[in-house]
Amino acid sequence: MSDYKKTILFDEHEVLGAKMVPFAGFMMPLQYDGILKEHNYVRNSSGIFDVSHMGEFFIYGKNAKKFIQMVTTNDVENIVPGKAQYSAFCNPEGGIIDDLIIYHLGDQYMLVVNAANIEKNYSWLQKNLIEGVTLENKSEKYSLLALQGPKSSESLLKIFPKISTLSYYETLLPDENQVIIARTGYSGEKGYEIYAPNDLAREIWRRILDLSDHIHPVGLGCRDSLRLEMGYCLYGNELDEKTSPIESGLGWITKLSTNFIGSEKLIDRKPKKNLVSLISEEKAIPRSGYEVFDKQKNHIGFVTSGGMSPMLKKGIALASVKKENSVKDEFYIKIRDKYFLFNKTKLPFYKEGTYLDD
């Protein structure tokens, strides 16, 4: 365990009886009361995650916007102070280095990246830095708490009343304590992400848990099942440096006209595979890496993420398949030497999420 980093809240998790596991170089809480229970807490009331392993980069200077436009796939011109944007970094060949969220904080931008990619991303940004831009990695100075669920706002308002102004993908600017609260998340439910300096994180965590009996500590296990029900991508599963945003279903955040790094290759690069969303009426639980076949049992791809949907009680999967096969409606996933029928469906799998609610 000594080889792994700990978040500021490590002792809090141990007191609460969390099962701690290695994840992205950290010891993180997998679960407290069980993944299924915690999944339902978030869907029906609210749960609080410690996701302080995520990375935070701050970018400012007269050419900050120009720089971010150059290194990210979405159009930064579309966000004004108080707004957030989902985006990605691409390598020169058009493969995905990472996906991220950009927060426009007025006089600076905050880029939130995946924990396993912090060092890689920072080195890549430094390599491509232009004049008139300052880049700071504050990942070890900030903690990140995510309160997610349909009852999240009614509780959090008692501590942070200004969140009443936030709509989906909007953020408050840093307060006098440099705390940043945004209406973003990875669950498909109404929720908030709270970026706080490390010395304030424990107090905020305890205050939130004391707000209501409807708030439960929840771990990374249900974070994964929640995001899968929404069809949200996960780096290392749906996204990697050999896969383009188009092939990952992220064409909607890929604005080729902005001339970001990798865009020229993407203009000419024809997708060889596509991401499809699959669901089964059979008693089948697909897992990452399982093979996908067509009707004739020809191998056409593999499952990138899969599992049993706690809310739908059905097997669901995201799968990367050959482009020519992605237009089909029926697929077969091989599970323990047996082929199970899966049908293509539209995302999200779970359609009752509250993330867009007022």
RODO-2510 file (C-alpha; in nm, 4 decimals, decimal comma):
residues 358
     n   res          X          Y          Z
     1     m     0,0000     0,0000     0,0000
     2     s     0,2963     0,2315     0,0591
     3     d     0,3523     0,2555    -0,3168
     4     y     0,0110     0,4142    -0,3694
     5     k    -0,0899     0,7734    -0,3110
     6     k    -0,3679     0,8631    -0,0691
     7     t    -0,6225     1,1390    -0,1007
     8     i    -0,6744     1,3824     0,1867
     9     l    -0,9884     1,1857     0,2754
    10     f    -0,8217     0,8436     0,3060
    11     d    -0,8730     0,8266     0,6851
    12     e    -1,2371     0,9325     0,6469
    13     h    -1,2995     0,6380     0,4149
    14     e    -1,1388     0,3932     0,6556
    15     v    -1,3538     0,5198     0,9443
    16     l    -1,6634     0,4706     0,7270
    17     g    -1,5613     0,1123     0,6514
    18     a    -1,4819     0,1543     0,2841
    19     k    -1,3179    -0,1232     0,0876
    20     m    -1,0029     0,0423    -0,0441
    21     v    -0,8445    -0,0714    -0,3713
    22     p    -0,5585     0,0507    -0,5950
    23     f    -0,6787     0,2721    -0,8794
    24     a    -0,4721     0,4977    -1,1077
    25     g    -0,1869     0,5053    -0,8574
    26     f    -0,4101     0,5835    -0,5575
    27     m    -0,5802     0,3816    -0,2860
    28     m    -0,9453     0,4656    -0,3501
    29     p    -1,2807     0,3563    -0,2014
    30     l    -1,4440     0,0900    -0,4184
    31     q    -1,7554     0,0608    -0,2020
    32     y    -1,8973     0,1163     0,1460
    33     d    -2,2393    -0,0567     0,1577
    34     g    -2,2130    -0,2515    -0,1682
    35     i    -2,2037    -0,1344    -0,5293
    36     l    -2,5702    -0,2076    -0,6019
    37     k    -2,6933    -0,0222    -0,2922
    38     e    -2,4718     0,2736    -0,3694
    39     h    -2,5864     0,2806    -0,7322
    40     n    -2,9441     0,3093    -0,6078
    41     y    -2,8517     0,5799    -0,3574
    42     v    -2,7307     0,7989    -0,6440
    43     r    -3,0241     0,7209    -0,8720
    44     n    -3,2876     0,7796    -0,6012
    45     s    -3,1419     1,0190    -0,3431
    46     s    -2,7765     1,1271    -0,3476
    47     g    -2,4258     0,9979    -0,2988
    48     i    -2,0945     1,1696    -0,2398
    49     f    -1,7775     1,0506    -0,4136
    50     d    -1,4157     1,1280    -0,3358
    51     v    -1,2602     1,1668    -0,6802
    52     s    -0,9584     1,3651    -0,5676
    53     h    -0,7323     1,1470    -0,7793
    54     m    -0,8391     1,3469    -1,0857
    55     g    -0,6000     1,6065    -1,2264
    56     e    -0,6471     1,9835    -1,2362
    57     f    -0,4464     2,2059    -1,4704
    58     f    -0,4847     2,5842    -1,4633
    59     i    -0,4127     2,7857    -1,7769
    60     y    -0,4004     3,1641    -1,8038
    61     g    -0,2331     3,4424    -1,9988
    62     k    -0,3148     3,6531    -2,3038
    63     n    -0,2985     3,3521    -2,5379
    64     a    -0,4716     3,1002    -2,3095
    65     k    -0,7789     3,0623    -2,5300
    66     k    -0,5682     3,0281    -2,8444
    67     f    -0,3596     2,7567    -2,6779
    68     i    -0,6597     2,5579    -2,5539
    69     q    -0,8201     2,5821    -2,8972
    70     m    -0,5026     2,4340    -3,0452
    71     v    -0,4786     2,1383    -2,8057
    72     t    -0,8462     2,0405    -2,7592
    73     t    -1,1026     1,9066    -3,0045
    74     n    -1,4082     2,1132    -2,9133
    75     d    -1,4607     2,4821    -2,9911
    76     v    -1,3486     2,6893    -2,6913
    77     e    -1,5103     2,9968    -2,8448
    78     n    -1,8448     2,8471    -2,7369
    79     i    -1,7763     2,8824    -2,3653
    80     v    -1,7870     3,2066    -2,1670
    81     p    -1,6981     3,2647    -1,8001
    82     g    -1,9129     3,0381    -1,5832
    83     k    -1,9468     2,7665    -1,8477
    84     a    -1,7889     2,4219    -1,8830
    85     q    -1,7190     2,2104    -2,1900
    86     y    -1,6467     1,8430    -2,2538
    87     s    -1,3498     1,7937    -2,4869
    88     a    -1,0470     1,5785    -2,5694
    89     f    -0,6767     1,5963    -2,6487
    90     c    -0,5621     1,4300    -2,9726
    91     n    -0,2158     1,3258    -3,0810
    92     p    -0,0882     1,4304    -3,4270
    93     e    -0,2344     1,1113    -3,5765
    94     g    -0,5836     1,1856    -3,4424
    95     g    -0,5808     0,9327    -3,1584
    96     i    -0,7216     1,0318    -2,8190
    97     i    -0,4623     1,1253    -2,5568
    98     d    -0,7345     1,1867    -2,2976
    99     d    -1,0836     1,3258    -2,2515
   100     l    -1,1355     1,6202    -2,0188
   101     i    -1,3621     1,8984    -1,8989
   102     i    -1,2692     2,2638    -1,9527
   103     y    -1,4010     2,5192    -1,7010
   104     h    -1,3955     2,8873    -1,7979
   105     l    -1,3221     3,0665    -1,4700
   106     g    -1,3070     3,4208    -1,6041
   107     d    -0,9390     3,5144    -1,5944
   108     q    -0,8243     3,1535    -1,6244
   109     y    -0,9281     2,8075    -1,7395
   110     m    -0,9248     2,4853    -1,5401
   111     l    -0,8760     2,1591    -1,7298
   112     v    -0,9773     1,8449    -1,5415
   113     v    -0,8127     1,5272    -1,6689
   114     n    -0,8095     1,1583    -1,5829
   115     a    -0,5909     1,0470    -1,2934
   116     a    -0,3906     0,7869    -1,4861
   117     n    -0,2996     1,0443    -1,7529
   118     i    -0,1942     1,3429    -1,5414
   119     e     0,1800     1,3227    -1,6054
   120     k     0,1373     1,2276    -1,9718
   121     n    -0,1069     1,5125    -2,0335
   122     y     0,1013     1,7719    -1,8517
   123     s     0,4173     1,6801    -2,0408
   124     w     0,2285     1,6954    -2,3709
   125     l     0,0821     2,0377    -2,2909
   126     q     0,4236     2,1684    -2,1859
   127     k     0,5721     2,0411    -2,5107
   128     n     0,3115     2,2331    -2,7121
   129     l     0,3042     2,5475    -2,4965
   130     i     0,3040     2,8786    -2,6826
   131     e     0,4145     3,2286    -2,5849
   132     g     0,1777     3,4231    -2,3616
   133     v     0,0468     3,1181    -2,1749
   134     t     0,1101     2,9978    -1,8195
   135     l     0,0338     2,6353    -1,7352
   136     e     0,0152     2,5111    -1,3748
   137     n    -0,0466     2,1575    -1,2495
   138     k    -0,2389     2,1904    -0,9202
   139     s    -0,3510     1,8275    -0,9062
   140     e    -0,1779     1,7662    -0,5719
   141     k    -0,3171     2,0856    -0,4205
   142     y    -0,6862     2,0273    -0,4966
   143     s    -0,9361     1,7701    -0,3771
   144     l    -1,2519     1,6867    -0,5723
   145     l    -1,5829     1,5825    -0,4186
   146     a    -1,8803     1,4885    -0,6362
   147     l    -2,2298     1,5051    -0,4859
   148     q    -2,4630     1,3314    -0,7318
   149     g    -2,8317     1,2435    -0,7233
   150     p    -3,1796     1,3935    -0,7643
   151     k    -3,1785     1,5235    -0,4038
   152     s    -2,8294     1,6715    -0,4206
   153     s    -2,9239     2,0351    -0,4713
   154     e    -3,1795     2,0606    -0,1894
   155     s    -2,9076     1,9594     0,0570
   156     l    -2,6053     2,1397    -0,0853
   157     l    -2,7943     2,4700    -0,1024
   158     k    -2,7690     2,4880     0,2776
   159     i    -2,3911     2,5262     0,2504
   160     f    -2,3497     2,6832    -0,0924
   161     p    -2,6661     2,8841    -0,1738
   162     k    -2,5185     3,0246    -0,4952
   163     i    -2,5533     2,6857    -0,6679
   164     s    -2,9207     2,7735    -0,7225
   165     t    -2,8077     2,9750    -1,0274
   166     l    -2,6372     2,6823    -1,2003
   167     s    -2,7703     2,4886    -1,4965
   168     y    -2,6094     2,1788    -1,6440
   169     y    -2,2441     2,2367    -1,7379
   170     e    -2,2217     2,5704    -1,5620
   171     t    -1,9760     2,6635    -1,2895
   172     l    -1,9401     2,9181    -1,0143
   173     l    -1,6193     3,1177    -1,0251
   174     p    -1,3682     3,0508    -0,7442
   175     d    -1,4849     3,1952    -0,4111
   176     e    -1,2681     3,3697    -0,1534
   177     n    -1,1335     3,0294    -0,0434
   178     q    -1,0623     2,9218    -0,4043
   179     v    -1,3425     2,6640    -0,3901
   180     i    -1,4982     2,5968    -0,7308
   181     i    -1,8414     2,4340    -0,7628
   182     a    -1,9775     2,3175    -1,0963
   183     r    -2,2938     2,1438    -1,2050
   184     t    -2,1129     1,8600    -1,3745
   185     g    -2,0742     1,4904    -1,3049
   186     y    -2,0395     1,1365    -1,4361
   187     s    -2,3618     0,9781    -1,3116
   188     g    -2,6469     1,1006    -1,5302
   189     e    -2,8146     1,2542    -1,2260
   190     k    -2,8368     1,6129    -1,1110
   191     g    -2,5174     1,6810    -0,9240
   192     y    -2,2255     1,9008    -0,8381
   193     e    -1,8492     1,8714    -0,8423
   194     i    -1,6666     2,0610    -0,5689
   195     y    -1,3019     2,1497    -0,6276
   196     a    -1,1479     2,2531    -0,2966
   197     p    -0,7964     2,3237    -0,1694
   198     n    -0,6780     2,0226     0,0287
   199     d    -0,6938     2,1989     0,3644
   200     l    -1,0700     2,2518     0,3228
   201     a    -1,1653     1,9141     0,1774
   202     r    -1,2168     1,7202     0,5012
   203     e    -1,4403     1,9885     0,6515
   204     i    -1,6540     2,0089     0,3354
   205     w    -1,6815     1,6278     0,3159
   206     r    -1,8038     1,6056     0,6768
   207     r    -2,0428     1,8983     0,6425
   208     i    -2,2047     1,7441     0,3353
   209     l    -2,2478     1,4052     0,5023
   210     d    -2,4088     1,5775     0,8013
   211     l    -2,6613     1,7638     0,5840
   212     s    -2,9122     1,4841     0,5335
   213     d    -2,9851     1,1150     0,5816
   214     h    -3,0388     1,1108     0,2030
   215     i    -2,6642     1,1562     0,1432
   216     h    -2,4474     0,8442     0,1444
   217     p    -2,0755     0,7966     0,0828
   218     v    -2,0334     0,5993    -0,2398
   219     g    -1,7345     0,4474    -0,4160
   220     l    -1,5802     0,4042    -0,7575
   221     g    -1,7659     0,0754    -0,8158
   222     c    -2,1015     0,2450    -0,8626
   223     r    -1,9379     0,5358    -1,0425
   224     d    -1,8551     0,2892    -1,3186
   225     s    -2,2003     0,1270    -1,3293
   226     l    -2,3687     0,4695    -1,3312
   227     r    -2,1583     0,5995    -1,6197
   228     l    -2,2156     0,2792    -1,8175
   229     e    -2,5945     0,3134    -1,7874
   230     m    -2,5537     0,6584    -1,9431
   231     g    -2,3151     0,5359    -2,2133
   232     y    -2,0374     0,7706    -2,0997
   233     c    -1,6905     0,6831    -2,2291
   234     l    -1,4044     0,5753    -2,0042
   235     y    -1,0425     0,6320    -2,0966
   236     g    -0,8644     0,3016    -2,1458
   237     n    -1,1905     0,1335    -2,2479
   238     e    -1,3641     0,3309    -2,5224
   239     l    -1,0854     0,5865    -2,5590
   240     d    -0,7142     0,5435    -2,6323
   241     e    -0,4375     0,6802    -2,8505
   242     k    -0,5108     0,4392    -3,1349
   243     t    -0,8789     0,5355    -3,1513
   244     s    -1,0105     0,8612    -3,2980
   245     p    -1,2916     1,0679    -3,1439
   246     i    -1,5084     0,9774    -3,4443
   247     e    -1,4551     0,6062    -3,3815
   248     s    -1,5439     0,6570    -3,0134
   249     g    -1,8759     0,8270    -3,0801
   250     l    -1,7339     1,1674    -2,9891
   251     g    -1,7828     1,3349    -3,3246
   252     w    -2,0063     1,5864    -3,1481
   253     i    -1,7066     1,7313    -2,9579
   254     t    -1,4749     1,7177    -3,2606
   255     k    -1,4723     2,0520    -3,4426
   256     l    -1,2304     2,0012    -3,7314
   257     s    -1,2564     2,3647    -3,8402
   258     t    -1,0724     2,4795    -3,5264
   259     n    -0,7462     2,3236    -3,6545
   260     f    -0,6563     2,1485    -3,3298
   261     i    -0,3582     1,9139    -3,3160
   262     g    -0,4604     1,5999    -3,5040
   263     s    -0,7456     1,7618    -3,6982
   264     e    -0,5675     1,7459    -4,0338
   265     k    -0,5216     1,3709    -4,0002
   266     l    -0,8858     1,3268    -3,8977
   267     i    -1,0074     1,5042    -4,2121
   268     d    -0,8496     1,2323    -4,4254
   269     r    -0,8626     0,9438    -4,1760
   270     k    -1,1529     0,7150    -4,2577
   271     p    -1,2977     0,5438    -3,9483
   272     k    -1,2276     0,1716    -3,9404
   273     k    -1,4529     0,1035    -3,6438
   274     n    -1,7486     0,2551    -3,4615
   275     l    -1,8782     0,2421    -3,1072
   276     v    -2,2231     0,0841    -3,0708
   277     s    -2,4509     0,0544    -2,7675
   278     l    -2,6014    -0,2908    -2,7118
   279     i    -2,8693    -0,4372    -2,4841
   280     s    -2,9983    -0,7916    -2,4382
   281     e    -3,3259    -0,9514    -2,3341
   282     e    -3,1365    -1,2694    -2,2519
   283     k    -2,9708    -1,3544    -1,9211
   284     a    -2,6310    -1,2363    -2,0310
   285     i    -2,3729    -1,0184    -1,8579
   286     p    -2,1140    -0,8831    -2,1035
   287     r    -1,7713    -0,7774    -1,9811
   288     s    -1,4904    -0,5676    -2,1223
   289     g    -1,2871    -0,7675    -2,3731
   290     y    -1,5614    -1,0133    -2,4709
   291     e    -1,5760    -1,0784    -2,8453
   292     v    -1,8589    -0,9479    -3,0641
   293     f    -1,9920    -1,1360    -3,3712
   294     d    -2,2389    -1,0826    -3,6529
   295     k    -2,5323    -1,3163    -3,7367
   296     q    -2,3026    -1,5476    -3,9280
   297     k    -2,0750    -1,5681    -3,6222
   298     n    -1,7964    -1,3715    -3,7905
   299     h    -1,5810    -1,1881    -3,5408
   300     i    -1,6383    -0,8130    -3,5850
   301     g    -1,5210    -0,6450    -3,2638
   302     f    -1,5118    -0,6502    -2,8859
   303     v    -1,6875    -0,5126    -2,5800
   304     t    -1,5182    -0,2018    -2,4413
   305     s    -1,7434    -0,1734    -2,1321
   306     g    -2,0224    -0,3986    -2,0169
   307     g    -2,2245    -0,5268    -1,7254
   308     m    -2,5695    -0,5778    -1,5784
   309     s    -2,7659    -0,2539    -1,5571
   310     p    -2,8903    -0,2214    -1,1972
   311     m    -3,1868    -0,0089    -1,3086
   312     l    -3,2877    -0,1957    -1,6257
   313     k    -3,1987    -0,5450    -1,4978
   314     k    -3,0547    -0,6214    -1,8419
   315     g    -2,7099    -0,6789    -1,9842
   316     i    -2,5736    -0,3665    -2,1533
   317     a    -2,2518    -0,2979    -2,3386
   318     l    -2,0543    -0,0470    -2,5363
   319     a    -1,8708    -0,2253    -2,8165
   320     s    -1,6174    -0,1288    -3,0803
   321     v    -1,7046    -0,3023    -3,4081
   322     k    -1,5958    -0,2815    -3,7708
   323     k    -1,7474     0,0245    -3,9350
   324     e    -1,9318    -0,1749    -4,2024
   325     n    -2,1023    -0,3802    -3,9311
   326     s    -2,1992    -0,0878    -3,7089
   327     v    -2,5145    -0,0163    -3,9111
   328     k    -2,6597    -0,3582    -3,8237
   329     d    -2,9213    -0,3997    -3,5491
   330     e    -2,8341    -0,7460    -3,4192
   331     f    -2,5059    -0,8564    -3,2642
   332     y    -2,3853    -1,1585    -3,0716
   333     i    -2,1542    -1,1534    -2,7720
   334     k    -1,9713    -1,4698    -2,6782
   335     i    -1,9943    -1,5482    -2,3078
   336     r    -1,8502    -1,8781    -2,1821
   337     d    -1,8602    -2,0415    -2,5263
   338     k    -2,2243    -1,9408    -2,5834
   339     y    -2,3519    -1,6686    -2,8173
   340     f    -2,6051    -1,4238    -2,6729
   341     l    -2,8176    -1,1903    -2,8855
   342     f    -2,7763    -0,8177    -2,8275
   343     n    -2,9677    -0,5456    -3,0076
   344     k    -2,8388    -0,2007    -3,0900
   345     t    -3,0089     0,0760    -2,8950
   346     k    -2,9860     0,4525    -2,8507
   347     l    -2,8013     0,6079    -2,5617
   348     p    -2,8431     0,6583    -2,2780
   349     f    -2,9411     0,3073    -2,1752
   350     y    -3,1051     0,4528    -1,8648
   351     k    -3,3303     0,7365    -1,9748
   352     e    -3,4692     0,8606    -1,6411
   353     g    -3,1586     1,0514    -1,5304
   354     t    -3,2131     1,3935    -1,3727
   355     y    -2,8964     1,5656    -1,4968
   356     l    -3,0924     1,8122    -1,7120
   357     d    -3,3599     1,8892    -1,4502
   358     d    -3,3976     2,2426    -1,3166
***
